[in-house]
Amino acid sequence: MRSSAPGSATPERCSGKQRVVPGGAPRYAFAPLDGKVHDRAAFSCGVPSLDAYLEKRAAQDMRKRVAVTHVLTPAGSAGEILGYYTLSVASVALDELPEELRRKLPDYPQIGAILLGRLAVDTRHRGQGLGELLLISALERSLELSATQLGAYAVVVDALEGAEGFYQRYGFMPFQDQVRRLYLPMRAVVELLT
Ligand SMILES: CC(C)(COP(=O)(O)OP(=O)(O)OC[C@H]1O[C@@H](n2cnc3c(N)ncnc32)[C@H](O)[C@@H]1OP(=O)(O)O)[C@@H](O)C(=O)NCCC(=O)NCCS
């Protein structure tokens, strides 16, 4: 996988799939959700709770510093939301990690992580690589934060039923006894993005 600049993205066709490449004229842009600019009501991903979150709660959560929502829009149409994801801080109990990872970590009961709480693509734009584009953006942002701003050992996701496979194909692993809560250590994020 190749990474893109965090604020903009250009997909290319590769074996019939769209992939993100650096450079070129950006076709898409990322921005923090802005209720005055982005048309939240028009977004529909087929999962009512994710649509309702974006329309009714995401802006409030941003004001309260609970989670930040990043939206993906076409480069020339800033109001249209093609997809979104949310980031917030989280912690992971050390005993939830496998022994071989735990051994290399300091002996704290909990360690810091970044929670990719929600991620969704509008149903009209599925299967074009936008889910991957959103995930790459979330991972790049998390990596950047964890390098200099905010200690975070891993990115954690709470996958909806049926979406575990989406994350697993990028290396996310389930926590012990929790099939839908998955994590990707930051060092694996580095490998994935380079
Ligand atoms: C899951 C979701 C984000 C995927 O978006 P998308 O734009 O269709 O995905 P992409 O086109 O970027 O697909 C990237 C790869 O993931 C695969 N993929 C997509 N959805 C998948 C799923 N549910 N399970 C396993 N693999 C999946 C694709 O086949 C593709 O693989 P390929 O390149 O080998 O063909 C989208 O279906 C969605 O918004 N679903 C509803 C909300 C949801 O489930 N969110 C995730 C959990 S919070």
The ligand as an SDF file (V2000), in Angstrom:
LIG
                    3D

 48 50  0  0  0  0  0  0  0  0999 V2000
  -16.7090   -1.2850    4.8990 C   0  0  0  0  0  0  0  0  0  0  0  0
  -16.7420   -0.0800    3.9100 C   0  0  0  0  0  0  0  0  0  0  0  0
  -16.1480    1.1150    4.6340 C   0  0  0  0  0  0  0  0  0  0  0  0
  -15.8950   -0.4270    2.6700 C   0  0  0  0  0  0  0  0  0  0  0  0
  -15.8990    0.6940    1.8120 O   0  0  0  0  0  0  0  0  0  0  0  0
  -15.5800    0.5710    0.2360 P   0  0  0  0  0  0  0  0  0  0  0  0
  -15.3160    1.9370   -0.2800 O   0  0  0  0  0  0  0  0  0  0  0  0
  -16.6090   -0.2100   -0.4580 O   0  0  0  0  0  0  0  0  0  0  0  0
  -14.2280   -0.2800    0.3040 O   0  0  0  0  0  0  0  0  0  0  0  0
  -13.0320   -0.2880   -0.7600 P   0  0  0  0  0  0  0  0  0  0  0  0
  -13.5810   -0.1760   -2.1330 O   0  0  0  0  0  0  0  0  0  0  0  0
  -12.0030    0.7000   -0.3570 O   0  0  0  0  0  0  0  0  0  0  0  0
  -12.4620   -1.7490   -0.5310 O   0  0  0  0  0  0  0  0  0  0  0  0
  -11.1350   -2.0110   -0.1760 C   0  0  0  0  0  0  0  0  0  0  0  0
  -10.9860   -3.5040   -0.0300 C   0  0  0  0  0  0  0  0  0  0  0  0
  -11.7290   -3.9700    1.1050 O   0  0  0  0  0  0  0  0  0  0  0  0
  -12.6070   -5.0250    0.7080 C   0  0  0  0  0  0  0  0  0  0  0  0
  -13.8270   -4.9070    1.5230 N   0  0  0  0  0  0  0  0  0  0  0  0
  -14.7690   -3.9510    1.4720 C   0  0  0  0  0  0  0  0  0  0  0  0
  -15.7150   -4.1760    2.4030 N   0  0  0  0  0  0  0  0  0  0  0  0
  -15.3560   -5.3110    3.0390 C   0  0  0  0  0  0  0  0  0  0  0  0
  -15.9320   -6.0770    4.1100 C   0  0  0  0  0  0  0  0  0  0  0  0
  -17.0730   -5.6990    4.7010 N   0  0  0  0  0  0  0  0  0  0  0  0
  -15.2840   -7.1860    4.5230 N   0  0  0  0  0  0  0  0  0  0  0  0
  -14.1190   -7.5770    3.9340 C   0  0  0  0  0  0  0  0  0  0  0  0
  -13.5160   -6.8980    2.9130 N   0  0  0  0  0  0  0  0  0  0  0  0
  -14.1420   -5.7780    2.4810 C   0  0  0  0  0  0  0  0  0  0  0  0
  -12.8550   -4.7640   -0.7730 C   0  0  0  0  0  0  0  0  0  0  0  0
  -13.2580   -5.9490   -1.4400 O   0  0  0  0  0  0  0  0  0  0  0  0
  -11.5090   -4.2810   -1.2360 C   0  0  0  0  0  0  0  0  0  0  0  0
  -10.6450   -5.3950   -1.4040 O   0  0  0  0  0  0  0  0  0  0  0  0
   -9.9490   -5.7020   -2.8230 P   0  0  0  0  0  0  0  0  0  0  0  0
   -9.1560   -4.4610   -3.1550 O   0  0  0  0  0  0  0  0  0  0  0  0
   -9.1150   -6.9000   -2.5780 O   0  0  0  0  0  0  0  0  0  0  0  0
  -11.1160   -5.9370   -3.7370 O   0  0  0  0  0  0  0  0  0  0  0  0
  -18.1760    0.2190    3.4190 C   0  0  0  0  0  0  0  0  0  0  0  0
  -18.7570   -0.9600    2.9050 O   0  0  0  0  0  0  0  0  0  0  0  0
  -19.1040    0.7810    4.4730 C   0  0  0  0  0  0  0  0  0  0  0  0
  -19.1430    1.9850    4.6840 O   0  0  0  0  0  0  0  0  0  0  0  0
  -19.8940   -0.0860    5.1400 N   0  0  0  0  0  0  0  0  0  0  0  0
  -20.8670    0.3290    6.1190 C   0  0  0  0  0  0  0  0  0  0  0  0
  -20.2090    0.8230    7.3640 C   0  0  0  0  0  0  0  0  0  0  0  0
  -19.1710   -0.1170    7.9290 C   0  0  0  0  0  0  0  0  0  0  0  0
  -19.3470   -1.3500    7.9680 O   0  0  0  0  0  0  0  0  0  0  0  0
  -18.0460    0.4750    8.3850 N   0  0  0  0  0  0  0  0  0  0  0  0
  -16.8890   -0.2520    8.8950 C   0  0  0  0  0  0  0  0  0  0  0  0
  -17.0170   -0.6300   10.3240 C   0  0  0  0  0  0  0  0  0  0  0  0
  -17.2660    0.6910   11.4570 S   0  0  0  0  0  0  0  0  0  0  0  0
  1  2  1  0
  2  3  1  0
  2  4  1  0
  2 36  1  0
  4  5  1  0
  5  6  1  0
  6  7  2  0
  6  8  1  0
  6  9  1  0
  9 10  1  0
 10 11  2  0
 10 12  1  0
 10 13  1  0
 13 14  1  0
 14 15  1  0
 15 16  1  0
 15 30  1  0
 16 17  1  0
 17 18  1  0
 17 28  1  0
 18 19  1  0
 18 27  1  0
 19 20  2  0
 20 21  1  0
 21 22  1  0
 21 27  2  0
 22 23  1  0
 22 24  2  0
 24 25  1  0
 25 26  2  0
 26 27  1  0
 28 29  1  0
 28 30  1  0
 30 31  1  0
 31 32  1  0
 32 33  2  0
 32 34  1  0
 32 35  1  0
 36 37  1  0
 36 38  1  0
 38 39  2  0
 38 40  1  0
 40 41  1  0
 41 42  1  0
 42 43  1  0
 43 44  2  0
 43 45  1  0
 45 46  1  0
 46 47  1  0
 47 48  1  0
M  END
$$$$
